[in-house]
Each structure stands twice: as C-alpha cells, then as structure tokens.
Amino acid sequence: MLQNDRAENAKAAQTAQRLKIDRERFAARAAVDTVAARKMSEERVLASRIRTLQEHFLSHSQRQDLIKATMGKAKGIDGIAPVLADAMITGSISPAKTDANGLRLTTLAPSKALRGAMSDLPDIDELKTIAEDPTRYAETEEKLNESEDEQIAALKRARKKAGAKAQSIAKILKKRGISLPDSLEDSVGGPLIELKTGDRFLDTINALDETLASLSHMRTLADTLPHGSPVPGKKISSRYGARYDPFTGRRAVHGGLDFRAGTGTPVLATASGKITKAGRHGGYGKLVEIDHGNGMTTRYAHLSRIKVKIGQKIRRGVVIGKVGSTGRSTGPHLHYEVRRKGRTSDPLGFVKLAKQLKPLL
C-alpha cells in the first residue's frame, strides 16, 4: 500500500513538473509572440509612416513642377512671376542632432517657408529616420502641410493680381471701342467658374491658369490698340482740331498730331497690325497706314523713307519709316493720325494711354 502511494506521488510530481515546464514554455512562447506581434505592428506603423511621407514628398515635388510651369506662362507679366516665386519651397532634411546627453538639438534643418521639406524626393533611409521618431514624423508632416497652405496662398495672390490686370485692361479696351469676345467678358466681368477636382491645390492652380489665359488674351488685344508716341521723346508742335493752316493762313481742321523731329528720326508703329498703305498719298507725302482691326487704323505721314510693305504684318514698336518733309509740309516732322472706321480721333488720348497700359502689360 505504501509502495503504491509513493508511486502515485512520484507520478503526480512528474505531472506537476511537466505542467510547470509547459506553462513556462507557453509563457515564453507567448512572450516571443507578443514581442513579434508588437514588432510586426511597429513595422506596419513604420511602413505606413514611410509610405505617407513618400506620398507627401511626391505631392510636394509635383506641386513644384506645376508652379514652375505656371511661372513660365506668367513670364513677362509684371508683378505676377515674383508672387509665384513665393510658392516655390526649397530646403533640405537632415537627421535630428543630439548632444552628449542624447537631447535633441534640431529636428529640421531651417529652410524658406517649409523649413525642412526638400524639392527632390528624400531617399528611403532619410524617410526611415524621420518615421522612426514619432515627434519628428509629426513635425515633418506639419511642415509639409504648411508648405501646401503657403503655396495655395501664393497662387491665390497671383490670381488676384492677374485678374485685376485683366479687368483693368478690359475697361481701357471697352472705353476705346474694342469689343471683347464673350469668353473674355465672362472671365473678367464676373466670378470665374473654377474646376472642382477635390484637390485644394489643383483647384487653385487651375483657377490661376484660367485667369492667366484671360490676361494673355487681354494683353494681345491691348497690343493692337494704338498707345504711346510714334516718335518717343519728341514734342508735339501742332495738336488735333481747328488751327490756322500754314499754307493758306485760314482756319482749318487738323486731323492728327504733328511731332517735331529731325529728318531720319525712326518712326515706330504704335500698335500691332497689317500694313495697308506704304507709298506716296497726295498731301500726306510718303505715308504708312496700319490696320489694327476693330475698325482702328493709324497713319504716319511726310516720311522721308518707308521701311515696310503693303500686306506686311508688324508688331508694336517696329520701325516703319523715317521722319521727313514730303507732301504738304513746311519742314521735317511727323504727322500722326488715329482713325476709327475711317473717321479721325484725337491721337493725344491714345498717346497718353501708354502710361495706363505699361504697368498692365
């Protein structure tokens, strides 16, 4: 009986030992599994952060490219390109520095508006360094979001300036009888219908692109509106309207402006257009006439030389001839006319338009 009890006790002890060992193994395996699960979770979080950073930096780089393209469209427009330049974010990312005690010294290297985001995409090691530090990751994401806000704000400022220029040009053109296409009337006469992509940046840059296109059309039309002097820097010797005729001494109507200038002084086209007359024309002597469209023409008379031909298309500012004293003239000067549908208008108002249009073109 005693022997049986001893055997049972030994068997129970062995069973207890095995259970203890199993529990220890289970606990160890559970601990390993917990560590592995935590590591997998951390790796998933890290991978997610890296992926998010990659997407944000790629988006930043793509925005930079779109802004550069828009800057190209705004080239030559006074006041617009500098505003767009404010939207270009530059800088670099560097790992956080620590002192001897391991304390953080800097998180992001300082830069322009972003103070950390770089134009070129960072490599995976840089992204991993940022993603492994929750504080630095959050700071980098915040700066990337700030950069987009700053870009959008700059684009909106550029659009506001471009729209104001387009509207100002439109008012001048309409006042001078230049008709605007319906599409331009809509784009400068009321709120622009923006594209709705669901992306704040794309909506903003699309709206700016539309406004720049309208401004470009306005500037093209303004280029066909006579403005400025055909002989810059030369004084007016006889104005438009009633005066005493130098040949008859009687009152007569003078249909243009006379500019006092020496023989051979270059004469410039005051607007773009097509040459419709280039030769002798009665009392005008050697004459050049330019058709600018919309029923608007200009005449340049008493020339000593003509530098253009009938049918030739010319741009504003091109030399079309030289001052002379041909035709019904008492001495070297330029007779300049502005005509609308065949009727003369006082050119002085068109000459003065240059001051209004210069800051808008």
Beta strands, then each sheet from edge to edge (+ up, - down):
strand 1: 97-98
strand 2: 104-106
strand 3: 236-238
strand 4: 241-244
strand 5: 251-254
strand 6: 257-260
strand 7: 266-268
strand 8: 273-280
strand 9: 286-293
strand 10: 296-306
strand 11: 313-314
strand 12: 319-323
strand 13: 333-340
strand 14: 343-345
sheet 1: 1+ 2-
sheet 2: 3+ 6- 13+ 10- 9+ 8- 11+
sheet 3: 3+ 6- 13+ 14-
sheet 4: 3+ 6- 13+ 10- 12+ 7-
sheet 5: 4+ 5-
end
